[in-house]
Amino acid sequence: MTAAGRRVLIGRIVGLYGVQGWLKIESWAEPRMRIFDYQPWLLGAAPGKETQITGARGRVQGKGMVAHLPGVDDPEQARALIGIDIHVARDRLPPPGKDEYYWVDLEGLEVVTTQDVKLGRISHLFATGANDVVVVRDGTRERLIPYVRGSCVRSVDLSAGRMVVDWDPEF
């Protein structure tokens, strides 16, 4: 998939709020209210099978966030949306800063060691309390490599489609 066609998971609908179709949402935007700046939202898991929503509005409510979607005006309509992921088109997000990357931009990169041993391609990333982790698959193996710039991750070259890591290929 081209960068222009990529989608970024930015939130999830997690519950109901009130009797007018409002929804509780999780936002992974930074700061979290920015989720409303990145529209249209693409609701659903599969590209081409999602519902596009423009005009979502919301607010902080207690420790969480609530949103109202156009056309969703009662709890029964809202209940059908619980658990649905909120994606946005990658090109709707601001460019990352120097030496920063959106995870979606790293997915699919070839990963090689500093000795040019091919380890596979980045399947996905996930966060831990200490650092993010890059999941690298080569068809038979899966490696979990800490995303620590300088010590484990030596370089990222998006244009070449490559990440160089200081990692033992046997590990």
PyMOL commands that set and color helices and strands:
alter all, ss='L'
color gray80, all
select helices_A, chain A and resi 3-5+32-37+75-79+90-92+103-106
alter helices_A, ss='H'
color red, helices_A
select strands_A, chain A and resi 7-17+22-27+41-43+51-53+57-61+64-68+85-89+110-113+118-127+132-137+142-147+153-157+162-165
alter strands_A, ss='S'
color yellow, strands_A
deselect
rebuild
show_as cartoon
